Every structure is written in structure tokens, then in C-alpha cells.
């Protein structure tokens, strides 16, 4: 979502805000359902739109009582992890409800920017990327695609 939309939400509680990234991911998913070849030109265009849009929005994520970011480990034994992020308030509310069932701690909202994510990537070699709207779109972006 855009920062302006998040500020409006904080002031008025309105659950507004359209995420371009969310729309691009939906279109990407629709295209992949229709085609078999992942190197389709239409799919490549959507991948580029996703990559370009990611740094223009802000995201919501979850912190626990410690307070630490909620992490999804790559495997049960691995220390490598992704963090869940949400593109808007509605996605956050729906996702938080589902994810909180997996954690015993009380979870709270945290605003996170692409710069925050880059900083995390530079400070923690166990961090492998983000999972966008894991409960609905479940779209992952690894460090290679998060930009420099």
C-alpha cells in the first residue's frame, strides 16, 4: 500500500488503500493458470511490473511479544527464514487472524518499508526474502529479486 493510505488508516481507521503489487500478483496468478510455459512474454512483463512496484509501496508485518518479526523457517530444521508481509490493511487483518493460530505469542502490526527489508537482508544472512500475503496470494520474493 502507499504510505499515504497507511497514514489515512492510522488517522481514521478506514481500511482503504489499493496495492498495485497485490493487483500485479493477481494478474500474474491469472496468467500462470492460463499458460503452461513460464517464459511467456505476458508473464515476463508481470514479473517486471512486480519487481518495479515492490520498492514503491510500504508493507505490514507481524511482531511478537519479544518483540521480534514473525518468521517462517524455510524448513523445520533450517535457521533460514522468510518474513510474511501484507500489502494492505484487509490482507493484514485476514492474514494475522490465520497466522496467529500458529503462534502462541500475541502478535501486533508493524509497518515495514523496502529499505527496512534491505537493511534486514544486509544484517542477517539467515534472512532469505519475503512472502507477500501468505494466506491468500502466497507470493514469495527472494533476496535476488528484492533489488540492491
OpenMM code with the backbone's topology and positions (N, CA, C; nanometers):
from openmm import Vec3, app, unit

residues = "UNK UNK UNK UNK UNK UNK UNK UNK UNK UNK UNK UNK UNK UNK UNK UNK UNK UNK UNK UNK UNK UNK UNK UNK UNK UNK UNK UNK UNK UNK UNK UNK UNK UNK UNK UNK UNK UNK UNK UNK UNK UNK UNK UNK UNK UNK UNK UNK UNK UNK UNK UNK UNK UNK UNK UNK UNK UNK UNK UNK UNK UNK UNK UNK UNK UNK UNK UNK UNK UNK UNK UNK UNK UNK UNK UNK UNK UNK UNK UNK UNK UNK UNK UNK UNK UNK UNK UNK UNK UNK UNK UNK UNK UNK UNK UNK UNK UNK UNK UNK UNK UNK UNK UNK UNK UNK UNK UNK UNK UNK UNK UNK UNK UNK UNK UNK UNK UNK UNK UNK UNK UNK UNK UNK UNK UNK UNK UNK UNK UNK UNK UNK UNK UNK UNK UNK UNK UNK UNK UNK UNK UNK UNK UNK UNK UNK UNK UNK".split()
positions = [
    Vec3(0.0836, -0.1170, 0.0000),
    Vec3(0.0000, 0.0000, 0.0000),
    Vec3(0.0882, 0.1235, 0.0000),
    Vec3(0.0315, 0.2331, -0.0378),
    Vec3(0.1080, 0.3573, -0.0356),
    Vec3(0.1131, 0.4108, 0.1074),
    Vec3(0.2201, 0.4813, 0.1392),
    Vec3(0.2351, 0.5384, 0.2739),
    Vec3(0.1169, 0.6301, 0.3065),
    Vec3(0.0708, 0.7048, 0.2090),
    Vec3(-0.0429, 0.7954, 0.2291),
    Vec3(-0.1656, 0.7185, 0.2780),
    Vec3(-0.1889, 0.6008, 0.2189),
    Vec3(-0.3027, 0.5181, 0.2598),
    Vec3(-0.2864, 0.4680, 0.4033),
    Vec3(-0.1638, 0.4338, 0.4404),
    Vec3(-0.1390, 0.3887, 0.5775),
    Vec3(-0.1636, 0.5027, 0.6762),
    Vec3(-0.1205, 0.6234, 0.6423),
    Vec3(-0.1434, 0.7398, 0.7291),
    Vec3(-0.2936, 0.7653, 0.7454),
    Vec3(-0.3685, 0.7538, 0.6377),
    Vec3(-0.5145, 0.7708, 0.6437),
    Vec3(-0.5759, 0.6659, 0.7350),
    Vec3(-0.5280, 0.5432, 0.7239),
    Vec3(-0.5777, 0.4360, 0.8108),
    Vec3(-0.5511, 0.4677, 0.9574),
    Vec3(-0.4307, 0.5162, 0.9896),
    Vec3(-0.3971, 0.5485, 1.1287),
    Vec3(-0.4861, 0.6600, 1.1821),
    Vec3(-0.5175, 0.7572, 1.0984),
    Vec3(-0.5985, 0.8708, 1.1421),
    Vec3(-0.7464, 0.8370, 1.1553),
    Vec3(-0.8004, 0.7648, 1.0575),
    Vec3(-0.9453, 0.7465, 1.0536),
    Vec3(-0.9919, 0.6029, 1.0735),
    Vec3(-0.9000, 0.5081, 1.0610),
    Vec3(-0.9389, 0.3676, 1.0730),
    Vec3(-0.9989, 0.3102, 0.9463),
    Vec3(-1.0086, 0.3933, 0.8407),
    Vec3(-1.0622, 0.3434, 0.7134),
    Vec3(-0.9693, 0.2385, 0.6550),
    Vec3(-1.0274, 0.1282, 0.6147),
    Vec3(-0.9466, 0.0200, 0.5569),
    Vec3(-0.9370, 0.0377, 0.4061),
    Vec3(-0.8806, 0.1512, 0.3657),
    Vec3(-0.8673, 0.1798, 0.2238),
    Vec3(-0.7258, 0.1500, 0.1791),
    Vec3(-0.7013, 0.1732, 0.0551),
    Vec3(-0.5649, 0.1586, 0.0045),
    Vec3(-0.5556, 0.0435, -0.0915),
    Vec3(-0.5299, 0.0763, -0.2138),
    Vec3(-0.5160, -0.0245, -0.3174),
    Vec3(-0.3682, -0.0472, -0.3412),
    Vec3(-0.3271, -0.1690, -0.3371),
    Vec3(-0.1875, -0.2031, -0.3606),
    Vec3(-0.1691, -0.2435, -0.5062),
    Vec3(-0.0831, -0.1708, -0.5765),
    Vec3(-0.0526, -0.2095, -0.7145),
    Vec3(0.0127, -0.3465, -0.7167),
    Vec3(0.0984, -0.3717, -0.6177),
    Vec3(0.1680, -0.5003, -0.6141),
    Vec3(0.0681, -0.6151, -0.6018),
    Vec3(-0.0307, -0.5976, -0.5159),
    Vec3(-0.1333, -0.7005, -0.4988),
    Vec3(-0.2056, -0.7270, -0.6310),
    Vec3(-0.2381, -0.6191, -0.7029),
    Vec3(-0.3045, -0.6345, -0.8329),
    Vec3(-0.2151, -0.7059, -0.9331),
    Vec3(-0.0862, -0.6698, -0.9362),
    Vec3(0.0063, -0.7347, -1.0289),
    Vec3(0.0213, -0.8834, -0.9967),
    Vec3(0.0246, -0.9172, -0.8682),
    Vec3(0.0365, -1.0584, -0.8294),
    Vec3(-0.0891, -1.1350, -0.8721),
    Vec3(-0.2066, -1.0733, -0.8558),
    Vec3(-0.3305, -1.1376, -0.9013),
    Vec3(-0.3266, -1.1638, -1.0513),
    Vec3(-0.2821, -1.0646, -1.1285),
    Vec3(-0.2728, -1.0807, -1.2731),
    Vec3(-0.1720, -1.1897, -1.3091),
    Vec3(-0.0592, -1.1899, -1.2396),
    Vec3(0.0438, -1.2925, -1.2595),
    Vec3(-0.0167, -1.4325, -1.2387),
    Vec3(-0.0932, -1.4467, -1.1304),
    Vec3(-0.1547, -1.5767, -1.0996),
    Vec3(-0.2550, -1.6169, -1.2079),
    Vec3(-0.3324, -1.5198, -1.2567),
    Vec3(-0.4294, -1.5494, -1.3622),
    Vec3(-0.3589, -1.5955, -1.4896),
    Vec3(-0.2492, -1.5286, -1.5233),
    Vec3(-0.1751, -1.5667, -1.6439),
    Vec3(-0.1171, -1.7073, -1.6296),
    Vec3(-0.0606, -1.7375, -1.5119),
    Vec3(0.0007, -1.8703, -1.4944),
    Vec3(-0.1032, -1.9817, -1.5020),
    Vec3(-0.2273, -1.9524, -1.4649),
    Vec3(-0.3323, -2.0537, -1.4763),
    Vec3(-0.3645, -2.0839, -1.6226),
    Vec3(-0.3506, -1.9804, -1.7071),
    Vec3(-0.3896, -1.9953, -1.8471),
    Vec3(-0.2802, -2.0519, -1.9365),
    Vec3(-0.1563, -2.0409, -1.8922),
    Vec3(-0.0470, -2.0856, -1.9792),
    Vec3(0.0355, -2.1937, -1.9116),
    Vec3(0.1046, -2.2679, -1.9909),
    Vec3(0.1904, -2.3737, -1.9376),
    Vec3(0.3363, -2.3302, -1.9334),
    Vec3(0.3763, -2.2405, -2.0235),
    Vec3(0.5153, -2.2018, -2.0372),
    Vec3(0.5474, -2.0796, -1.9515),
    Vec3(0.6316, -2.0953, -1.8495),
    Vec3(0.6647, -1.9861, -1.7575),
    Vec3(0.7462, -1.8755, -1.8213),
    Vec3(0.7949, -1.8952, -1.9441),
    Vec3(0.8737, -1.7909, -2.0079),
    Vec3(0.7884, -1.7078, -2.1035),
    Vec3(0.6592, -1.7160, -2.0874),
    Vec3(0.5675, -1.6382, -2.1700),
    Vec3(0.5983, -1.4890, -2.1586),
    Vec3(0.5813, -1.4182, -2.2695),
    Vec3(0.6077, -1.2729, -2.2708),
    Vec3(0.5179, -1.2014, -2.1702),
    Vec3(0.3897, -1.2393, -2.1636),
    Vec3(0.2966, -1.1751, -2.0698),
    Vec3(0.3427, -1.1934, -1.9253),
    Vec3(0.3916, -1.3126, -1.8973),
    Vec3(0.4392, -1.3422, -1.7620),
    Vec3(0.5652, -1.2626, -1.7300),
    Vec3(0.6539, -1.2505, -1.8268),
    Vec3(0.7759, -1.1712, -1.8062),
    Vec3(0.7428, -1.0258, -1.7772),
    Vec3(0.6436, -0.9726, -1.8460),
    Vec3(0.6008, -0.8342, -1.8222),
    Vec3(0.5491, -0.8191, -1.6793),
    Vec3(0.4700, -0.9141, -1.6341),
    Vec3(0.4158, -0.9062, -1.4982),
    Vec3(0.5263, -0.9189, -1.3943),
    Vec3(0.6234, -1.0067, -1.4196),
    Vec3(0.7368, -1.0197, -1.3266),
    Vec3(0.8102, -0.8866, -1.3141),
    Vec3(0.8287, -0.8186, -1.4265),
    Vec3(0.8971, -0.6888, -1.4251),
    Vec3(0.8130, -0.5842, -1.3515),
    Vec3(0.6820, -0.5850, -1.3722),
    Vec3(0.5939, -0.4924, -1.3005),
    Vec3(0.5999, -0.5149, -1.1497),
    Vec3(0.6026, -0.6405, -1.1096),
    Vec3(0.6126, -0.6738, -0.9669),
    Vec3(0.7443, -0.6223, -0.9110),
    Vec3(0.8524, -0.6479, -0.9820),
    Vec3(0.9854, -0.6059, -0.9362),
    Vec3(0.9960, -0.4533, -0.9260),
    Vec3(0.9355, -0.3827, -1.0202),
    Vec3(0.9404, -0.2362, -1.0184),
    Vec3(0.8481, -0.1761, -0.9137),
    Vec3(0.7374, -0.2418, -0.8866),
    Vec3(0.6388, -0.1874, -0.7925),
    Vec3(0.6772, -0.2114, -0.6475),
    Vec3(0.7413, -0.3234, -0.6199),
    Vec3(0.7766, -0.3581, -0.4818),
    Vec3(0.8400, -0.2412, -0.4033),
    Vec3(0.9400, -0.1691, -0.4581),
    Vec3(1.0027, -0.0627, -0.3777),
    Vec3(0.9180, 0.0636, -0.3629),
    Vec3(0.8044, 0.0718, -0.4323),
    Vec3(0.7241, 0.1945, -0.4260),
    Vec3(0.6159, 0.1884, -0.3193),
    Vec3(0.6006, 0.0760, -0.2531),
    Vec3(0.4954, 0.0615, -0.1529),
    Vec3(0.5555, 0.0337, -0.0156),
    Vec3(0.4718, 0.0424, 0.0867),
    Vec3(0.5102, 0.0018, 0.2218),
    Vec3(0.4236, -0.1183, 0.2576),
    Vec3(0.4696, -0.1967, 0.3534),
    Vec3(0.4037, -0.3221, 0.3859),
    Vec3(0.3798, -0.3322, 0.5355),
    Vec3(0.2935, -0.4238, 0.5716),
    Vec3(0.2661, -0.4516, 0.7120),
    Vec3(0.3202, -0.5900, 0.7416),
    Vec3(0.3771, -0.6047, 0.8588),
    Vec3(0.4224, -0.7364, 0.9006),
    Vec3(0.3847, -0.7554, 1.0467),
    Vec3(0.4239, -0.8666, 1.1026),
    Vec3(0.3850, -0.9029, 1.2392),
    Vec3(0.5072, -0.9082, 1.3297),
    Vec3(0.4894, -0.8590, 1.4507),
    Vec3(0.5911, -0.8775, 1.5539),
    Vec3(0.5261, -0.9501, 1.6702),
    Vec3(0.6086, -1.0265, 1.7409),
    Vec3(0.5563, -1.0995, 1.8562),
    Vec3(0.5908, -1.0247, 1.9849),
    Vec3(0.5700, -1.0874, 2.0979),
    Vec3(0.5869, -1.0211, 2.2270),
    Vec3(0.7319, -0.9903, 2.2614),
    Vec3(0.8270, -1.0455, 2.1893),
    Vec3(0.9679, -1.0329, 2.2301),
    Vec3(1.0280, -0.8940, 2.2177),
    Vec3(1.0082, -0.8003, 2.1332),
    Vec3(0.9348, -0.8057, 2.0063),
    Vec3(1.0281, -0.8368, 1.8901),
    Vec3(0.9955, -0.9401, 1.8186),
    Vec3(1.0722, -0.9811, 1.7007),
    Vec3(0.9769, -1.0024, 1.5854),
    Vec3(1.0297, -0.9922, 1.4648),
    Vec3(0.9477, -1.0196, 1.3475),
    Vec3(0.9071, -1.1662, 1.3458),
    Vec3(0.7836, -1.1917, 1.3091),
    Vec3(0.7392, -1.3291, 1.2886),
    Vec3(0.8139, -1.3848, 1.1682),
    Vec3(0.8637, -1.5058, 1.1818),
    Vec3(0.9444, -1.5684, 1.0768),
    Vec3(0.8839, -1.7013, 1.0355),
    Vec3(0.8959, -1.7292, 0.9077),
    Vec3(0.8605, -1.8612, 0.8549),
    Vec3(0.9908, -1.9286, 0.8160),
    Vec3(1.0297, -2.0317, 0.8889),
    Vec3(1.1528, -2.1030, 0.8548),
    Vec3(1.1360, -2.1775, 0.7233),
    Vec3(1.2456, -2.1838, 0.6471),
    Vec3(1.2426, -2.2492, 0.5167),
    Vec3(1.2098, -2.3973, 0.5333),
    Vec3(1.2735, -2.4621, 0.6304),
    Vec3(1.2389, -2.5994, 0.6677),
    Vec3(1.2360, -2.6049, 0.8198),
    Vec3(1.1857, -2.7128, 0.8722),
    Vec3(1.1723, -2.7259, 1.0176),
    Vec3(1.3066, -2.7146, 1.0890),
    Vec3(1.4121, -2.7685, 1.0297),
    Vec3(1.5436, -2.7680, 1.0942),
    Vec3(1.6316, -2.6507, 1.0531),
    Vec3(1.5909, -2.5795, 0.9520),
    Vec3(1.6720, -2.4700, 0.8993),
    Vec3(1.6564, -2.3436, 0.9836),
    Vec3(1.7622, -2.2651, 0.9905),
    Vec3(1.7540, -2.1339, 1.0552),
    Vec3(1.7261, -2.0249, 0.9513),
    Vec3(1.7314, -2.0615, 0.8219),
    Vec3(1.6968, -1.9674, 0.7156),
    Vec3(1.5472, -1.9392, 0.7223),
    Vec3(1.5088, -1.8139, 0.6944),
    Vec3(1.3683, -1.7777, 0.7093),
    Vec3(1.3257, -1.6694, 0.6109),
    Vec3(1.1960, -1.6624, 0.5911),
    Vec3(1.1278, -1.5549, 0.5193),
    Vec3(1.0398, -1.4840, 0.6214),
    Vec3(1.0038, -1.3588, 0.5944),
    Vec3(0.9060, -1.2928, 0.6799),
    Vec3(0.7777, -1.2701, 0.6004),
    Vec3(0.6627, -1.2861, 0.6653),
    Vec3(0.5368, -1.2566, 0.5964),
    Vec3(0.5140, -1.1060, 0.5932),
    Vec3(0.4700, -1.0540, 0.4794),
    Vec3(0.4296, -0.9139, 0.4688),
    Vec3(0.2939, -0.9079, 0.4009),
    Vec3(0.2232, -0.7985, 0.4280),
    Vec3(0.0873, -0.7813, 0.3774),
    Vec3(0.0787, -0.6500, 0.3017),
    Vec3(0.0042, -0.6508, 0.1917),
    Vec3(0.0008, -0.5351, 0.1030),
    Vec3(-0.0978, -0.4269, 0.1470),
    Vec3(-0.1911, -0.4599, 0.2354),
    Vec3(-0.2884, -0.3602, 0.2801),
    Vec3(-0.3525, -0.4052, 0.4118),
    Vec3(-0.4374, -0.3206, 0.4652),
    Vec3(-0.4985, -0.3483, 0.5961),
    Vec3(-0.5868, -0.4732, 0.5916),
    Vec3(-0.6662, -0.4878, 0.4869),
    Vec3(-0.7530, -0.6044, 0.4782),
    Vec3(-0.6713, -0.7332, 0.4748),
    Vec3(-0.5657, -0.7352, 0.3920),
    Vec3(-0.4799, -0.8533, 0.3868),
    Vec3(-0.4158, -0.8785, 0.5228),
    Vec3(-0.3733, -0.7721, 0.5908),
    Vec3(-0.3131, -0.7885, 0.7228),
    Vec3(-0.4134, -0.8502, 0.8202),
    Vec3(-0.5355, -0.7944, 0.8256),
    Vec3(-0.6359, -0.8459, 0.9194),
    Vec3(-0.6652, -0.9937, 0.8943),
    Vec3(-0.6856, -1.0293, 0.7675),
    Vec3(-0.7154, -1.1691, 0.7338),
    Vec3(-0.5966, -1.2599, 0.7653),
    Vec3(-0.4770, -1.2151, 0.7274),
    Vec3(-0.3569, -1.2962, 0.7485),
    Vec3(-0.3207, -1.3091, 0.8944),
    Vec3(-0.3329, -1.1999, 0.9695),
    Vec3(-0.2988, -1.2020, 1.1123),
    Vec3(-0.3859, -1.3038, 1.1856),
    Vec3(-0.5129, -1.3054, 1.1510),
    Vec3(-0.6050, -1.3997, 1.2152),
    Vec3(-0.5604, -1.5444, 1.1916),
    Vec3(-0.5206, -1.5740, 1.0690),
    Vec3(-0.4785, -1.7111, 1.0369),
    Vec3(-0.3413, -1.7444, 1.0957),
    Vec3(-0.2477, -1.6501, 1.0846),
    Vec3(-0.1115, -1.6758, 1.1321),
    Vec3(-0.1047, -1.6824, 1.2842),
    Vec3(-0.1869, -1.6034, 1.3520),
    Vec3(-0.1817, -1.6024, 1.4986),
    Vec3(-0.2168, -1.7386, 1.5576),
    Vec3(-0.2883, -1.8205, 1.4817),
    Vec3(-0.3199, -1.9559, 1.5283),
    Vec3(-0.1948, -2.0429, 1.5341),
    Vec3(-0.0909, -2.0059, 1.4577),
    Vec3(0.0336, -2.0832, 1.4564),
    Vec3(0.1291, -2.0420, 1.5689),
    Vec3(0.1057, -1.9244, 1.6267),
    Vec3(0.1956, -1.8701, 1.7283),
    Vec3(0.1199, -1.8533, 1.8597),
    Vec3(0.1885, -1.8792, 1.9692),
    Vec3(0.1247, -1.8623, 2.0993),
    Vec3(0.1365, -1.7192, 2.1498),
    Vec3(0.2365, -1.6462, 2.0998),
    Vec3(0.2558, -1.5075, 2.1411),
    Vec3(0.1462, -1.4187, 2.0831),
    Vec3(0.1262, -1.3039, 2.1489),
    Vec3(0.0351, -1.2037, 2.0953),
    Vec3(0.1073, -1.1314, 1.9819),
    Vec3(0.0423, -1.1202, 1.8668),
    Vec3(0.1049, -1.0582, 1.7511),
    Vec3(0.0507, -0.9178, 1.7297),
    Vec3(0.1389, -0.8277, 1.6864),
    Vec3(0.0993, -0.6897, 1.6598),
    Vec3(0.1484, -0.6477, 1.5231),
    Vec3(0.0883, -0.5394, 1.4717),
    Vec3(0.1230, -0.4874, 1.3403),
    Vec3(0.2495, -0.4031, 1.3462),
    Vec3(0.3311, -0.4128, 1.2423),
    Vec3(0.4478, -0.3276, 1.2264),
    Vec3(0.4554, -0.2844, 1.0808),
    Vec3(0.4737, -0.1554, 1.0593),
    Vec3(0.4959, -0.1048, 0.9242),
    Vec3(0.6398, -0.1337, 0.8856),
    Vec3(0.6599, -0.1814, 0.7648),
    Vec3(0.7955, -0.2113, 0.7184),
    Vec3(0.8098, -0.1594, 0.5755),
    Vec3(0.9206, -0.0946, 0.5492),
    Vec3(0.9452, -0.0375, 0.4165),
    Vec3(1.0423, -0.1276, 0.3401),
    Vec3(1.0510, -0.1077, 0.2097),
    Vec3(1.1531, -0.1826, 0.1338),
    Vec3(1.2944, -0.1562, 0.1878),
    Vec3(1.3193, -0.0343, 0.2364),
    Vec3(1.4511, -0.0036, 0.2945),
    Vec3(1.4757, -0.0852, 0.4209),
    Vec3(1.3723, -0.1028, 0.5039),
    Vec3(1.3846, -0.1864, 0.6240),
    Vec3(1.4184, -0.3304, 0.5856),
    Vec3(1.3554, -0.3781, 0.4797),
    Vec3(1.3786, -0.5151, 0.4354),
    Vec3(1.5214, -0.5310, 0.3837),
    Vec3(1.5690, -0.4320, 0.3079),
    Vec3(1.7083, -0.4358, 0.2601),
    Vec3(1.8060, -0.4354, 0.3764),
    Vec3(1.7766, -0.3553, 0.4781),
    Vec3(1.8634, -0.3474, 0.5961),
    Vec3(1.8685, -0.4837, 0.6662),
    Vec3(1.7526, -0.5442, 0.6833),
    Vec3(1.7463, -0.6768, 0.7450),
    Vec3(1.8297, -0.7766, 0.6652),
    Vec3(1.8181, -0.7697, 0.5323),
    Vec3(1.8936, -0.8611, 0.4462),
    Vec3(2.0436, -0.8412, 0.4614),
    Vec3(2.0862, -0.7155, 0.4798),
    Vec3(2.2300, -0.6888, 0.4917),
    Vec3(2.2842, -0.7264, 0.6291),
    Vec3(2.1968, -0.7335, 0.7300),
    Vec3(2.2413, -0.7615, 0.8665),
    Vec3(2.2266, -0.9080, 0.9076),
    Vec3(2.1448, -0.9838, 0.8364),
    Vec3(2.1156, -1.1208, 0.8792),
    Vec3(2.1231, -1.2157, 0.7598),
    Vec3(2.2265, -1.2965, 0.7569),
    Vec3(2.2431, -1.3866, 0.6426),
    Vec3(2.1440, -1.5037, 0.6438),
    Vec3(2.0677, -1.5185, 0.7493),
    Vec3(1.9638, -1.6219, 0.7553),
    Vec3(1.8343, -1.5753, 0.6882),
    Vec3(1.8200, -1.4433, 0.6715),
    Vec3(1.7016, -1.3865, 0.6071),
    Vec3(1.7090, -1.4118, 0.4569),
    Vec3(1.6051, -1.4758, 0.4015),
    Vec3(1.6070, -1.5160, 0.2603),
    Vec3(1.5071, -1.4419, 0.1725),
    Vec3(1.4155, -1.3648, 0.2314),
    Vec3(1.3207, -1.2900, 0.1500),
    Vec3(1.1882, -1.2698, 0.2213),
    Vec3(1.0859, -1.2346, 0.1418),
    Vec3(0.9533, -1.2077, 0.1974),
    Vec3(0.8492, -1.2967, 0.1307),
    Vec3(0.7410, -1.3200, 0.2030),
    Vec3(0.6246, -1.3881, 0.1464),
    Vec3(0.5091, -1.2896, 0.1559),
    Vec3(0.4580, -1.2505, 0.0399),
    Vec3(0.3525, -1.1495, 0.0331),
    Vec3(0.2167, -1.2164, 0.0468),
    Vec3(0.1352, -1.1636, 0.1398),
    Vec3(0.0000, -1.2143, 0.1641),
    Vec3(-0.0018, -1.3675, 0.1679),
    Vec3(0.0701, -1.4266, 0.2645),
    Vec3(0.0881, -1.5730, 0.2644),
    Vec3(-0.0412, -1.6519, 0.2726),
    Vec3(-0.1453, -1.5960, 0.3296),
    Vec3(-0.2713, -1.6680, 0.3474),
    Vec3(-0.3575, -1.6668, 0.2213),
    Vec3(-0.3321, -1.5701, 0.1305),
    Vec3(-0.4174, -1.5607, 0.0114),
    Vec3(-0.3359, -1.5724, -0.1174),
    Vec3(-0.2420, -1.4821, -0.1400),
    Vec3(-0.1648, -1.4854, -0.2639),
    Vec3(-0.0407, -1.5741, -0.2525),
    Vec3(0.0186, -1.5780, -0.1348),
    Vec3(0.1355, -1.6623, -0.1068),
    Vec3(0.2441, -1.6459, -0.2128),
    Vec3(0.2828, -1.5212, -0.2370),
    Vec3(0.3819, -1.4895, -0.3394),
    Vec3(0.5131, -1.4560, -0.2706),
    Vec3(0.6201, -1.5281, -0.3035),
    Vec3(0.7486, -1.5031, -0.2384),
    Vec3(0.8421, -1.4244, -0.3285),
    Vec3(0.9205, -1.3382, -0.2674),
    Vec3(1.0260, -1.2658, -0.3370),
    Vec3(1.1538, -1.2925, -0.2599),
    Vec3(1.2510, -1.3556, -0.3271),
    Vec3(1.3773, -1.3849, -0.2598),
    Vec3(1.4721, -1.2642, -0.2710),
    Vec3(1.5821, -1.2724, -0.2004),
    Vec3(1.6759, -1.1589, -0.1945),
    Vec3(1.7259, -1.1161, -0.3309),
    Vec3(1.7444, -1.2095, -0.4222),
    Vec3(1.7920, -1.1749, -0.5559),
    Vec3(1.6968, -1.0810, -0.6287),
    Vec3(1.5682, -1.0901, -0.5961),
    Vec3(1.4678, -1.0078, -0.6638),
    Vec3(1.4227, -0.8869, -0.5823),
    Vec3(1.4808, -0.8676, -0.4657),
    Vec3(1.4438, -0.7523, -0.3825),
    Vec3(1.5193, -0.6270, -0.4214),
    Vec3(1.6139, -0.6358, -0.5105),
    Vec3(1.6885, -0.5185, -0.5543),
    Vec3(1.8135, -0.5000, -0.4722),
    Vec3(1.8925, -0.4006, -0.5124),
    Vec3(2.0205, -0.3749, -0.4458),
    Vec3(2.0038, -0.2946, -0.3204),
] * unit.nanometer
topology = app.Topology()
chain = topology.addChain("A")
for resn in residues:
    res = topology.addResidue(resn, chain)
    for name in ("N", "CA", "C"):
        topology.addAtom(name, app.Element.getBySymbol(name[0]), res)
